Amino acid sequence: MNFEVSNYALHHLRSRLPRICIALFAANPADLMQKIEVAAHDNSLLELRLDYLPRPALLFPKLKQFTAFHRDIVLIATCRRAPNGGKFRGTPTSQVDILLKAAAAGCQLVDIEVETAKSLKAKDMDRLRRSCSLVISSHDYRGTRKLEETWEQMREFSPDYIKIVSTARTLSDNVKMMRLLEQRSDIVSTVGVCMGEQGVISRVIGVRAGSAFTFAAAQSGEETAPGQITARVLRDVYRIDMVDAATKIYGVAGDPVGHSLSPQMMNTAFRRENINAVYLALQTADASDLLKCVREIPIQGLSITMPLKQAIVEHLDKTDALTEKIGACNTLIRSQEGKLYGFNTDVAGVVRPLEQRLNLAGSRILVIGAGGAARAAVFGLRDRGAEVWVMNRTAEKGQKLARQAHGHYVSHSQLRKLDFDVIVNATPVGMSASRPQSPLEEPELRAKYVFEMIYTPAETKLVKMARAKGIQVILGSEMFVHQGARQFEIWTGKPAPANEMHRTVLHALGQNSNLGRPLTA
Ligand code: NAP
């Protein structure tokens, strides 16, 4: 049944739209109907990608039955044409025909791309407008360019919604999208999203800048656009339903960060402590791009990871004394006046688990490695009065670290003669391709504790050898939680919910939570 969309109906529609629209597709009508039924249990706004169906019209009889019984569900019909990134190969007029049938089957909104709208006759656009609410959309698969100009072109069609989608090539592209939303979404309801790994900021906090809603995948592997996040992650990890103007933004910045466990761990901590904040994965190797976002979004605090740990230091207004000695910063906080302060919480990640088990002053500790994590361990342990030996593949680098920290250098061949309280592995030996390897042989493990920094796999060869010898082990996941807990404290001034964070990390690693003993941060 066609009906003229009144202002009242449109207002009613807008007022009941949730923040997430699930994009659904399938290869045949039966599968798509099944997905609609399942998604409708938890979601009241669904986009149907009709262009994935070889014969979309076969969906409509069943869809009509569904919409008759589910008046609370809002459906957007999209039949994206191939030249605009979709799969539909018919003419613009046949596309309009399908969308009109979708509206007659109960879809309240239809989406038509601006390129097609330009090629249609005015009477076709009028037919669409009379049948349902109209979304005019634009997709830039190459970058984030000419947003204002594109938005104005779409506005000329008097749509009920403008959907503007670009591709983030830098983190700052999200800022451009946010500015557009802030300035225009009051004029015409607008949905603005940046695609790609670097567009995650816009997908989570675009709604705060005025985006009418955002798009999400029903399941992992069912994304309809690059960088799309699942609805479950948007709700449970990023808590998109509570993001508002007061929500503080934090994140982990580096490259790669796609598989970082920090967003899960930190968002758990914020939720647990009732802090109105969200923590995002910010993919970049460019410190200037990152700092632009810190200033303009603004971002309140960052975990800094490779390759930015050293590069970020020169951009900071101040660092603590240990961070300066280590020469690497893994934590940034932005003051209210916009000043940037740097810390290194890898130190806490090493020192705290050890302090809970032994008295560090005067204890004998071997650190294997001389990279960033080893430097944090050596300076942090020396600061607590431990006697530290350094061993490293490249001897000169190890010797330099030992000298700087007033410790000792030891070569591999001397190890069998020495006993330690703790041996710390600060190399990647035991992970990825070197999984079957250990940095030390069994007779060289002469210590009360082995501290393994690697956390994937949970049980490296070194850890297994140590356990077999009756040596107590401290796992990399414990270090990871402690360095994160210290970041949480620096950012919020509150104690971190370390046990909750640890459980989240172990769960994400697929480990039994009994592996970790209770933590106190
Ligand atoms: P990095 O700066 O790249 O340093 C790596 C160190 O390992 C260097 O001293 C390097 O020796 C040595 N190394 C690399 N490959 C080796 C090999 N095949 N044999 C012997 N030595 C080797 O790395 P990083 O940031 O310090 O990280 C080191 C490890 O700690 C990584 O596994 C990282 O995942 C882990 N980590 C864990 C946490 C946590 O929270 N659990 C935090 C930070 C780091 P050369 O000097 O000879 O190159």
Residues whose N, C-alpha, C, O or C-beta is under 5 A from the ligand:
A	BS01	NAP	G369 A370 G371 G372 A373 A374 N392 R393 T394 K397 A426 T427 P428 V429 M453 I454 Y455 G476 S477 M479 F480
